[in-house]
């Protein structure tokens, strides 16, 4: 199992930094927040359970999940966590229902999850492995921006963003603990509300999307996707106005058949922002304390 977080530290682990495209190195969006005795998962995309297994994080330690919006890459892993997390083994062993916070529609997700998990649940109950209540989602609906979670000194604030006409509401999150601040944009276009509420962040992670003009012209589906996100120049403007201690890129919408090269993306950001920009990857751990420490998985990320 992974070591406990040191006192006073806000630890952020990027379990998934990808988009809906299946990619072995970039699973669906999922971010683990650890602070004091609090553990919260923000979004639960494809493969979140696998990433926790790689890091030695018990699935049973996750009792609270917060969902930003209802694109599949942000919550499709929820049902795996719900079922696998109850198995009475050291890697899981959750003994309570799963509290899931989400925008309107979360009640339907909870009802659907109860139906989806029924065959597995019935078998495990018959075998006297689990309490059926532990495979239930308890839904908590938040209908506007503001504080979603406030326990043990850890505060998580939803920030309404613009992810497109048919994806409303959608939220970013500002995480506060012991004077430290982490902000994750989740999916959004350039958004003044996010800029205003992201100021003062130690670490600010923002999504980015880009495509060649010929790709946009020849593949209408790519244009639809790009239009729901922030361009590199947009992201540069966001970072320039918020000036985080560390700026990071995630959820890279760089679609085939001719993906935009990463150095082109960063060059466009540099036209607007002169600070350091780090490209995030799955399994990266960020410890925010007296300084900001970035710990890659292959260099001690299991801690």
C-alpha contacts under 8 A as a table, 3 or more apart, distances in Angstrom:
res1	aa1	res2	aa2	distance
1	X	55	X	7.66
1	X	56	X	4.48
1	X	57	X	5.86
1	X	58	X	7.17
2	X	55	X	6.67
2	X	56	X	5.34
2	X	57	X	5.98
2	X	302	X	5.88
2	X	303	X	5.98
3	X	302	X	7.99
3	X	303	X	6.01
5	X	9	X	6.56
5	X	10	X	7.92
5	X	11	X	6.96
5	X	34	X	7.01
5	X	35	X	6.76
5	X	36	X	6.92
6	X	9	X	5.75
6	X	36	X	7.77
7	X	35	X	7.95
7	X	36	X	6.24
8	X	35	X	7.35
8	X	36	X	6.90
8	X	177	X	7.90
8	X	178	X	6.09
8	X	289	X	6.73
9	X	35	X	6.26
9	X	36	X	7.52
9	X	177	X	7.95
9	X	178	X	7.61
9	X	287	X	6.37
9	X	288	X	5.69
9	X	289	X	4.95
10	X	33	X	7.48
10	X	34	X	6.23
10	X	35	X	5.03
10	X	36	X	8.00
10	X	177	X	6.23
10	X	178	X	7.71
10	X	180	X	6.84
10	X	287	X	5.92
10	X	288	X	5.06
10	X	289	X	6.59
11	X	33	X	5.95
11	X	34	X	5.08
11	X	35	X	6.26
11	X	285	X	7.11
11	X	286	X	5.68
11	X	287	X	4.55
11	X	288	X	6.17
12	X	31	X	6.87
12	X	32	X	5.72
12	X	33	X	4.91
12	X	34	X	6.50
12	X	285	X	5.82
12	X	286	X	5.03
12	X	287	X	6.45
13	X	31	X	5.77
13	X	32	X	4.99
13	X	33	X	6.66
13	X	283	X	6.42
13	X	284	X	5.79
13	X	285	X	4.36
13	X	286	X	6.16
14	X	17	X	6.59
14	X	30	X	6.44
14	X	31	X	4.81
14	X	32	X	6.48
14	X	280	X	7.95
14	X	281	X	7.19
14	X	282	X	5.51
14	X	283	X	5.34
14	X	284	X	5.37
14	X	285	X	6.41
15	X	27	X	7.52
15	X	29	X	7.28
15	X	30	X	5.27
15	X	31	X	5.57
15	X	32	X	6.85
15	X	48	X	6.03
15	X	51	X	5.64
15	X	52	X	7.14
15	X	282	X	5.28
15	X	283	X	5.09
15	X	284	X	7.42
16	X	26	X	5.95
16	X	27	X	4.57
16	X	28	X	4.98
16	X	29	X	4.49
16	X	30	X	4.79
16	X	31	X	6.81
16	X	45	X	7.04
16	X	46	X	7.93
16	X	47	X	7.55
16	X	48	X	6.70
16	X	51	X	7.75
16	X	281	X	7.56
16	X	282	X	5.03
16	X	283	X	7.24
17	X	26	X	5.48
17	X	27	X	6.07
17	X	28	X	6.13
17	X	29	X	5.02
17	X	30	X	7.03
17	X	250	X	5.54
17	X	251	X	5.25
17	X	252	X	7.91
17	X	280	X	7.01
17	X	281	X	6.00
17	X	282	X	5.63
18	X	21	X	7.61
18	X	23	X	7.58
18	X	26	X	4.39
18	X	27	X	4.99
18	X	28	X	4.92
18	X	29	X	5.83
18	X	73	X	7.97
18	X	250	X	7.26
18	X	251	X	4.88
18	X	252	X	6.69
19	X	22	X	7.82
19	X	26	X	7.52
19	X	27	X	7.27
19	X	28	X	5.77
19	X	29	X	7.09
19	X	73	X	6.18
19	X	251	X	5.68
19	X	252	X	7.04
19	X	253	X	6.79
20	X	28	X	6.62
20	X	72	X	7.20
20	X	73	X	5.16
22	X	26	X	7.88
22	X	27	X	7.31
23	X	26	X	5.32
23	X	27	X	6.37
24	X	27	X	6.69
25	X	281	X	7.80
25	X	282	X	6.74
26	X	281	X	6.98
26	X	282	X	5.93
27	X	45	X	6.98
27	X	46	X	5.74
27	X	47	X	5.74
27	X	48	X	7.39
27	X	282	X	7.17
28	X	44	X	7.29
28	X	45	X	4.02
28	X	46	X	4.63
28	X	47	X	6.68
28	X	48	X	7.39
28	X	73	X	4.79
28	X	74	X	6.15
29	X	43	X	6.26
29	X	44	X	6.46
29	X	45	X	4.97
29	X	46	X	7.56
29	X	73	X	6.20
29	X	74	X	5.31
29	X	251	X	7.35
30	X	41	X	6.99
30	X	42	X	5.95
30	X	43	X	4.76
30	X	44	X	4.77
30	X	45	X	5.54
30	X	48	X	6.36
30	X	74	X	6.92
31	X	41	X	5.78
31	X	42	X	5.14
31	X	43	X	6.50
31	X	44	X	7.68
32	X	39	X	7.30
32	X	40	X	6.05
32	X	41	X	4.62
32	X	42	X	6.33
33	X	38	X	7.92
33	X	39	X	5.73
33	X	40	X	5.16
33	X	41	X	6.09
33	X	42	X	7.46
34	X	37	X	7.57
34	X	38	X	5.73
34	X	39	X	4.66
34	X	40	X	6.64
35	X	38	X	5.28
35	X	39	X	6.72
35	X	154	X	6.66
35	X	177	X	7.08
36	X	152	X	7.14
36	X	153	X	7.89
37	X	152	X	6.99
38	X	151	X	7.45
38	X	152	X	6.58
38	X	154	X	7.11
39	X	61	X	7.10
39	X	62	X	6.45
39	X	63	X	7.77
39	X	64	X	7.48
40	X	62	X	6.47
40	X	63	X	7.31
40	X	64	X	5.32
40	X	65	X	5.96
40	X	66	X	7.60
41	X	44	X	7.06
41	X	62	X	6.91
41	X	64	X	6.35
41	X	65	X	4.70
41	X	66	X	6.31
42	X	65	X	5.69
42	X	66	X	4.73
42	X	67	X	6.04
42	X	68	X	7.48
43	X	65	X	6.65
43	X	66	X	5.78
43	X	67	X	4.70
43	X	68	X	6.34
43	X	74	X	5.22
43	X	75	X	5.87
44	X	48	X	5.98
44	X	65	X	7.50
44	X	67	X	7.43
44	X	73	X	7.88
44	X	74	X	5.51
44	X	75	X	4.64
44	X	76	X	6.65
44	X	77	X	5.13
44	X	78	X	5.40
45	X	48	X	5.98
45	X	72	X	7.15
45	X	73	X	4.80
45	X	74	X	4.35
45	X	75	X	4.70
45	X	76	X	5.15
45	X	77	X	4.65
45	X	78	X	7.05
46	X	73	X	6.20
46	X	74	X	7.63
46	X	75	X	7.37
46	X	76	X	5.54
46	X	77	X	4.54
47	X	50	X	5.15
47	X	51	X	6.34
47	X	77	X	6.13
48	X	51	X	5.19
48	X	52	X	6.29
48	X	77	X	6.07
48	X	81	X	7.77
49	X	52	X	5.19
49	X	53	X	6.26
49	X	59	X	7.11
49	X	77	X	7.30
49	X	80	X	6.97
49	X	81	X	6.07
50	X	53	X	5.03
50	X	54	X	6.31
51	X	54	X	5.03
51	X	55	X	6.40
51	X	283	X	6.92
52	X	55	X	5.15
52	X	56	X	6.12
52	X	57	X	4.99
52	X	58	X	7.04
52	X	59	X	7.03
53	X	56	X	5.07
53	X	57	X	5.97
53	X	58	X	7.27
53	X	59	X	7.90
53	X	91	X	7.30
54	X	57	X	7.73
55	X	283	X	7.65
55	X	301	X	7.37
55	X	302	X	5.10
56	X	91	X	7.72
56	X	302	X	6.97
57	X	61	X	7.53
57	X	91	X	7.37
58	X	61	X	5.42
58	X	62	X	7.64
58	X	90	X	7.05
58	X	91	X	4.78
58	X	92	X	5.35
59	X	62	X	5.69
59	X	81	X	7.04
59	X	84	X	7.80
59	X	85	X	5.10
59	X	91	X	6.05
59	X	92	X	4.45
59	X	93	X	7.30
59	X	94	X	7.04
60	X	63	X	7.04
60	X	85	X	5.51
60	X	86	X	7.05
60	X	91	X	7.26
60	X	92	X	4.47
60	X	93	X	5.02
60	X	94	X	3.85
60	X	95	X	7.32
61	X	92	X	7.74
61	X	94	X	6.92
62	X	65	X	7.46
62	X	94	X	7.75
62	X	98	X	7.86
63	X	94	X	7.62
63	X	96	X	7.24
63	X	97	X	7.25
63	X	98	X	5.13
63	X	99	X	6.04
64	X	98	X	6.08
64	X	99	X	4.79
64	X	100	X	5.81
64	X	101	X	7.76
65	X	98	X	7.56
65	X	99	X	6.32
65	X	100	X	4.74
65	X	101	X	6.22
66	X	100	X	5.72
66	X	101	X	4.61
66	X	102	X	5.94
67	X	70	X	7.63
67	X	74	X	7.14
67	X	75	X	6.90
67	X	100	X	7.35
67	X	101	X	6.07
67	X	102	X	4.84
67	X	103	X	7.43
68	X	74	X	7.34
68	X	102	X	6.59
68	X	103	X	7.32
68	X	170	X	5.91
68	X	171	X	5.04
68	X	172	X	6.67
68	X	186	X	7.13
69	X	74	X	7.05
69	X	102	X	7.26
69	X	103	X	6.76
69	X	167	X	7.50
69	X	168	X	7.97
69	X	169	X	7.08
69	X	170	X	5.03
69	X	171	X	6.69
70	X	74	X	6.70
70	X	75	X	6.84
70	X	167	X	7.80
71	X	74	X	5.76
71	X	75	X	7.15
72	X	75	X	5.51
72	X	76	X	5.24
73	X	76	X	6.01
74	X	77	X	7.82
75	X	78	X	5.42
76	X	79	X	6.72
77	X	80	X	5.33
77	X	81	X	6.38
78	X	81	X	5.14
78	X	82	X	6.07
79	X	82	X	4.88
79	X	83	X	6.23
79	X	113	X	6.65
79	X	117	X	7.73
80	X	83	X	5.37
80	X	84	X	5.67
80	X	85	X	7.63
81	X	84	X	5.41
81	X	85	X	5.19
82	X	85	X	5.55
82	X	86	X	6.97
82	X	98	X	6.97
82	X	135	X	5.88
82	X	136	X	7.46
82	X	137	X	7.64
83	X	86	X	5.79
83	X	87	X	7.41
83	X	117	X	6.77
83	X	120	X	7.69
83	X	121	X	7.79
83	X	135	X	6.13
84	X	87	X	5.62
84	X	92	X	6.87
85	X	91	X	7.97
85	X	92	X	4.65
85	X	93	X	6.08
85	X	94	X	5.62
86	X	92	X	6.03
86	X	93	X	5.03
86	X	94	X	4.85
86	X	95	X	6.91
86	X	130	X	6.78
86	X	134	X	6.49
86	X	135	X	6.63
87	X	92	X	5.76
87	X	93	X	5.36
87	X	94	X	7.47
87	X	129	X	7.28
87	X	130	X	7.16
88	X	92	X	6.42
88	X	93	X	4.48
88	X	94	X	7.74
88	X	129	X	6.64
88	X	130	X	7.27
89	X	92	X	5.52
89	X	93	X	5.59
90	X	93	X	6.32
94	X	97	X	7.89
94	X	134	X	7.01
95	X	131	X	7.92
95	X	134	X	5.90
96	X	133	X	7.19
96	X	134	X	4.81
97	X	133	X	5.94
97	X	134	X	4.21
97	X	135	X	5.96
97	X	136	X	5.15
97	X	137	X	5.92
97	X	138	X	6.58
98	X	134	X	7.14
98	X	135	X	7.34
98	X	136	X	6.29
98	X	137	X	4.85
98	X	138	X	5.98
99	X	137	X	5.92
99	X	138	X	4.83
99	X	139	X	6.21
99	X	140	X	7.23
100	X	106	X	7.80
100	X	137	X	6.44
100	X	138	X	6.11
100	X	139	X	5.18
100	X	140	X	6.03
101	X	106	X	7.23
101	X	139	X	6.04
101	X	140	X	4.55
101	X	141	X	5.78
101	X	142	X	6.96
101	X	148	X	7.72
102	X	105	X	7.44
102	X	106	X	5.37
102	X	139	X	7.55
102	X	140	X	6.39
102	X	141	X	5.22
102	X	142	X	6.01
103	X	106	X	6.23
103	X	141	X	5.47
103	X	142	X	5.21
103	X	143	X	5.66
103	X	144	X	7.95
103	X	169	X	6.86
103	X	170	X	7.75
104	X	107	X	7.51
104	X	141	X	5.83
104	X	142	X	6.89
104	X	143	X	6.22
105	X	108	X	5.39
105	X	109	X	6.61
105	X	141	X	7.80
106	X	109	X	4.96
106	X	110	X	6.26
106	X	139	X	5.95
106	X	140	X	7.13
106	X	141	X	6.25
107	X	110	X	5.09
107	X	111	X	6.24
107	X	139	X	5.64
107	X	140	X	7.76
107	X	141	X	7.54
108	X	111	X	5.04
108	X	112	X	5.99
109	X	112	X	5.11
109	X	113	X	6.01
110	X	113	X	5.07
110	X	114	X	6.35
110	X	136	X	7.48
110	X	137	X	5.23
110	X	138	X	6.86
110	X	139	X	6.19
111	X	114	X	5.26
111	X	115	X	6.69
112	X	115	X	5.20
112	X	116	X	6.11
113	X	116	X	4.94
113	X	117	X	5.97
113	X	136	X	7.56
113	X	137	X	7.24
114	X	117	X	5.48
114	X	118	X	6.20
114	X	135	X	7.63
114	X	136	X	6.22
114	X	137	X	7.50
115	X	118	X	5.28
116	X	119	X	7.49
117	X	120	X	5.63
117	X	121	X	5.86
117	X	135	X	7.49
118	X	121	X	4.96
118	X	122	X	5.93
119	X	122	X	5.33
119	X	123	X	6.51
120	X	123	X	5.35
120	X	124	X	6.36
121	X	124	X	5.24
121	X	125	X	6.01
121	X	132	X	6.42
121	X	135	X	7.13
122	X	125	X	5.17
122	X	126	X	6.06
122	X	132	X	7.94
123	X	126	X	5.16
123	X	127	X	6.23
124	X	127	X	4.99
124	X	128	X	6.14
124	X	129	X	5.15
124	X	130	X	5.96
125	X	128	X	4.84
125	X	129	X	5.82
125	X	130	X	5.47
125	X	131	X	6.51
125	X	132	X	6.40
126	X	129	X	7.63
128	X	131	X	7.79
130	X	134	X	7.25
131	X	134	X	5.67
131	X	135	X	7.70
132	X	135	X	5.59
132	X	136	X	7.30
133	X	136	X	5.36
142	X	145	X	7.71
142	X	148	X	7.06
144	X	158	X	7.84
144	X	160	X	7.36
145	X	157	X	7.21
145	X	158	X	4.83
145	X	159	X	5.15
145	X	160	X	5.60
145	X	171	X	7.59
146	X	157	X	5.19
146	X	158	X	5.16
146	X	159	X	6.74
147	X	150	X	7.04
147	X	155	X	7.03
147	X	156	X	5.90
147	X	157	X	4.23
147	X	158	X	6.18
148	X	155	X	7.77
148	X	156	X	5.79
148	X	157	X	5.61
148	X	158	X	6.35
149	X	154	X	7.52
149	X	155	X	5.57
149	X	156	X	5.05
149	X	157	X	7.07
150	X	153	X	6.80
150	X	154	X	5.63
150	X	155	X	4.40
150	X	156	X	6.51
151	X	154	X	5.42
151	X	155	X	6.70
153	X	177	X	6.00
153	X	178	X	7.06
154	X	175	X	7.37
154	X	176	X	6.02
154	X	177	X	4.98
154	X	178	X	7.92
155	X	175	X	5.83
155	X	176	X	5.15
155	X	177	X	6.51
156	X	173	X	6.56
156	X	174	X	5.78
156	X	175	X	4.56
156	X	176	X	6.41
157	X	173	X	5.48
157	X	174	X	5.05
157	X	175	X	6.36
158	X	171	X	5.82
158	X	172	X	5.84
158	X	173	X	4.71
158	X	174	X	6.58
159	X	171	X	5.21
159	X	172	X	4.91
159	X	173	X	5.64
159	X	174	X	7.23
159	X	193	X	7.46
159	X	194	X	6.45
159	X	197	X	7.38
160	X	169	X	6.89
160	X	170	X	5.96
160	X	171	X	4.56
160	X	172	X	6.34
160	X	193	X	7.23
160	X	194	X	7.35
161	X	169	X	7.62
161	X	170	X	5.75
161	X	171	X	5.38
161	X	172	X	6.43
161	X	187	X	7.88
161	X	188	X	5.79
161	X	189	X	7.55
161	X	191	X	6.26
161	X	193	X	6.95
161	X	194	X	6.50
162	X	168	X	7.79
162	X	169	X	7.99
162	X	170	X	6.77
162	X	187	X	7.96
162	X	188	X	5.09
162	X	189	X	5.58
162	X	190	X	7.60
162	X	191	X	6.48
163	X	167	X	5.96
163	X	168	X	7.37
163	X	170	X	6.39
163	X	187	X	5.92
163	X	188	X	4.36
163	X	189	X	5.80
163	X	228	X	5.34
163	X	229	X	6.63
164	X	167	X	5.45
164	X	168	X	7.26
164	X	188	X	7.79
164	X	189	X	7.74
164	X	227	X	7.92
164	X	228	X	5.43
165	X	168	X	6.76
167	X	170	X	6.37
170	X	187	X	7.57
170	X	188	X	7.93
171	X	185	X	7.65
171	X	186	X	6.95
171	X	187	X	7.72
172	X	183	X	7.56
172	X	184	X	5.83
172	X	185	X	4.52
172	X	186	X	5.22
172	X	187	X	7.43
172	X	194	X	7.43
173	X	183	X	5.73
173	X	184	X	5.50
173	X	185	X	6.61
173	X	186	X	7.72
174	X	181	X	6.93
174	X	182	X	5.88
174	X	183	X	4.46
174	X	184	X	6.70
174	X	197	X	7.70
174	X	198	X	7.04
175	X	181	X	5.62
175	X	182	X	5.06
175	X	183	X	6.13
176	X	179	X	6.67
176	X	180	X	5.64
176	X	181	X	4.70
176	X	182	X	6.63
177	X	180	X	5.21
177	X	181	X	6.69
180	X	201	X	7.52
180	X	202	X	6.54
180	X	288	X	6.66
180	X	289	X	6.98
181	X	200	X	7.26
181	X	201	X	4.81
181	X	202	X	5.33
181	X	203	X	6.83
182	X	201	X	5.65
182	X	202	X	5.95
182	X	203	X	4.98
182	X	204	X	5.99
183	X	198	X	6.26
183	X	201	X	6.46
183	X	203	X	6.35
183	X	204	X	4.74
183	X	205	X	6.20
184	X	204	X	5.99
184	X	205	X	4.83
184	X	206	X	6.12
185	X	188	X	6.77
185	X	194	X	7.45
185	X	204	X	7.78
185	X	205	X	6.25
185	X	206	X	4.96
185	X	207	X	6.54
186	X	206	X	6.90
186	X	207	X	6.50
186	X	251	X	7.96
187	X	207	X	6.41
187	X	228	X	7.86
187	X	229	X	6.49
188	X	191	X	7.17
188	X	207	X	7.46
188	X	228	X	6.67
188	X	229	X	5.17
188	X	230	X	6.31
189	X	227	X	7.85
189	X	228	X	6.07
189	X	229	X	4.45
189	X	230	X	4.35
189	X	231	X	7.85
190	X	229	X	7.60
190	X	230	X	5.42
190	X	231	X	7.96
190	X	234	X	5.77
190	X	235	X	7.19
190	X	238	X	7.37
191	X	194	X	5.48
191	X	195	X	6.49
192	X	195	X	4.97
192	X	196	X	6.19
193	X	196	X	5.22
193	X	197	X	6.34
194	X	197	X	5.21
194	X	198	X	5.83
195	X	198	X	5.23
195	X	199	X	6.54
195	X	238	X	6.14
195	X	241	X	6.94
195	X	242	X	6.19
196	X	199	X	5.96
196	X	242	X	7.66
198	X	201	X	5.93
198	X	204	X	7.32
198	X	242	X	6.32
199	X	241	X	7.87
199	X	242	X	4.68
199	X	243	X	7.12
199	X	244	X	7.12
200	X	242	X	7.01
200	X	243	X	7.54
200	X	244	X	6.38
201	X	204	X	6.09
201	X	242	X	7.82
201	X	243	X	7.99
201	X	244	X	5.16
201	X	245	X	6.92
202	X	244	X	5.48
202	X	245	X	4.88
202	X	246	X	6.26
202	X	288	X	7.43
202	X	292	X	7.51
203	X	244	X	5.84
203	X	245	X	6.00
203	X	246	X	4.82
203	X	247	X	6.01
203	X	248	X	7.48
203	X	292	X	7.97
204	X	244	X	6.06
204	X	246	X	6.44
204	X	247	X	5.15
204	X	248	X	6.20
205	X	247	X	6.04
205	X	248	X	4.57
205	X	249	X	5.60
205	X	250	X	6.51
206	X	235	X	7.14
206	X	247	X	7.80
206	X	248	X	6.29
206	X	249	X	5.16
206	X	250	X	5.93
206	X	251	X	7.88
207	X	229	X	7.45
207	X	230	X	6.87
207	X	235	X	7.83
207	X	249	X	5.67
207	X	250	X	4.83
207	X	251	X	4.98
207	X	252	X	6.27
207	X	253	X	7.98
208	X	229	X	6.49
208	X	230	X	5.22
208	X	231	X	5.71
208	X	232	X	6.01
208	X	235	X	6.78
208	X	249	X	6.77
208	X	250	X	6.88
208	X	251	X	6.51
208	X	252	X	5.38
208	X	253	X	6.19
209	X	226	X	5.79
209	X	229	X	5.83
209	X	230	X	5.75
209	X	231	X	5.16
209	X	232	X	6.77
209	X	252	X	5.93
209	X	253	X	4.34
209	X	254	X	5.95
210	X	226	X	6.54
210	X	231	X	5.82
210	X	232	X	6.90
210	X	253	X	6.41
210	X	254	X	5.60
210	X	255	X	7.91
210	X	260	X	6.31
210	X	265	X	7.25
211	X	215	X	6.36
211	X	216	X	6.55
211	X	222	X	7.88
211	X	226	X	7.45
211	X	254	X	6.21
211	X	255	X	6.83
211	X	258	X	7.86
211	X	259	X	6.47
211	X	260	X	5.47
212	X	215	X	5.19
212	X	216	X	6.41
212	X	258	X	7.32
212	X	259	X	7.50
212	X	260	X	6.32
213	X	216	X	5.11
213	X	217	X	6.18
214	X	217	X	4.99
214	X	218	X	6.09
215	X	218	X	5.29
215	X	219	X	5.75
215	X	222	X	7.33
215	X	257	X	7.43
215	X	258	X	6.83
216	X	219	X	5.55
216	X	220	X	6.37
216	X	222	X	6.07
216	X	223	X	5.22
217	X	220	X	6.81
217	X	223	X	7.90
219	X	222	X	5.57
219	X	223	X	6.96
220	X	223	X	5.17
220	X	224	X	6.46
221	X	224	X	5.15
221	X	225	X	6.45
222	X	225	X	5.16
222	X	226	X	6.13
222	X	255	X	6.92
223	X	226	X	5.05
223	X	227	X	5.98
224	X	227	X	5.31
224	X	228	X	6.82
225	X	228	X	5.54
225	X	229	X	7.21
225	X	253	X	7.93
226	X	229	X	5.51
226	X	230	X	7.71
226	X	231	X	7.94
226	X	253	X	7.20
227	X	230	X	7.83
230	X	234	X	5.67
230	X	235	X	6.26
231	X	234	X	5.00
231	X	235	X	6.25
232	X	235	X	5.03
232	X	236	X	6.15
232	X	265	X	5.78
232	X	266	X	7.20
232	X	268	X	5.67
232	X	269	X	5.03
233	X	236	X	5.01
233	X	237	X	6.29
233	X	268	X	5.63
233	X	269	X	5.14
233	X	271	X	7.11
233	X	272	X	6.40
234	X	237	X	5.13
234	X	238	X	6.29
234	X	269	X	7.75
235	X	238	X	4.95
235	X	239	X	6.24
235	X	269	X	6.47
236	X	239	X	5.23
236	X	240	X	6.05
236	X	268	X	7.65
236	X	269	X	4.40
236	X	270	X	6.60
236	X	271	X	7.22
236	X	272	X	4.73
236	X	273	X	4.95
237	X	240	X	5.04
237	X	241	X	6.27
237	X	269	X	7.86
237	X	272	X	5.46
237	X	273	X	6.61
238	X	241	X	5.36
238	X	242	X	6.26
239	X	242	X	5.13
239	X	243	X	5.49
239	X	244	X	6.99
239	X	247	X	6.91
239	X	273	X	6.38
240	X	243	X	5.52
240	X	272	X	6.63
240	X	273	X	5.06
240	X	274	X	7.63
243	X	247	X	7.99
243	X	275	X	7.95
244	X	247	X	5.97
246	X	276	X	6.73
246	X	277	X	6.92
246	X	278	X	7.71
246	X	292	X	7.93
247	X	275	X	7.79
247	X	276	X	6.54
247	X	277	X	4.96
247	X	278	X	6.32
248	X	277	X	5.36
248	X	278	X	4.60
248	X	279	X	5.55
248	X	280	X	6.18
249	X	252	X	7.35
249	X	277	X	7.24
249	X	278	X	6.32
249	X	279	X	4.81
249	X	280	X	5.71
250	X	279	X	6.57
250	X	280	X	5.47
250	X	281	X	7.45
254	X	259	X	5.04
254	X	260	X	5.64
255	X	258	X	6.92
255	X	259	X	4.95
255	X	260	X	7.45
256	X	259	X	4.87
260	X	264	X	6.87
260	X	265	X	7.17
261	X	264	X	5.37
261	X	265	X	6.64
262	X	265	X	5.04
262	X	266	X	6.32
263	X	266	X	5.14
263	X	267	X	5.99
264	X	267	X	5.05
264	X	268	X	6.28
265	X	268	X	5.32
265	X	269	X	6.41
266	X	269	X	4.98
266	X	270	X	6.15
266	X	277	X	7.98
267	X	270	X	5.02
267	X	271	X	6.68
268	X	271	X	5.29
268	X	272	X	7.45
269	X	272	X	5.63
269	X	273	X	6.05
270	X	273	X	4.87
270	X	274	X	5.76
271	X	274	X	7.71
280	X	284	X	7.14
281	X	284	X	6.00
283	X	296	X	6.88
283	X	297	X	5.49
283	X	301	X	7.15
284	X	294	X	7.15
284	X	295	X	5.99
284	X	296	X	4.80
284	X	297	X	5.76
284	X	301	X	6.70
285	X	294	X	5.98
285	X	295	X	5.05
285	X	296	X	6.33
285	X	297	X	7.35
285	X	301	X	6.11
286	X	292	X	6.91
286	X	293	X	5.65
286	X	294	X	4.79
286	X	295	X	6.25
287	X	292	X	5.83
287	X	293	X	5.10
287	X	294	X	6.66
287	X	295	X	7.96
288	X	291	X	6.08
288	X	292	X	4.68
288	X	293	X	6.51
289	X	292	X	6.26
295	X	299	X	6.60
295	X	300	X	6.51
295	X	301	X	5.39
296	X	299	X	5.35
296	X	300	X	6.65
296	X	301	X	5.24
297	X	300	X	5.78
297	X	301	X	3.76
297	X	302	X	6.38
298	X	301	X	6.29
300	X	303	X	5.25
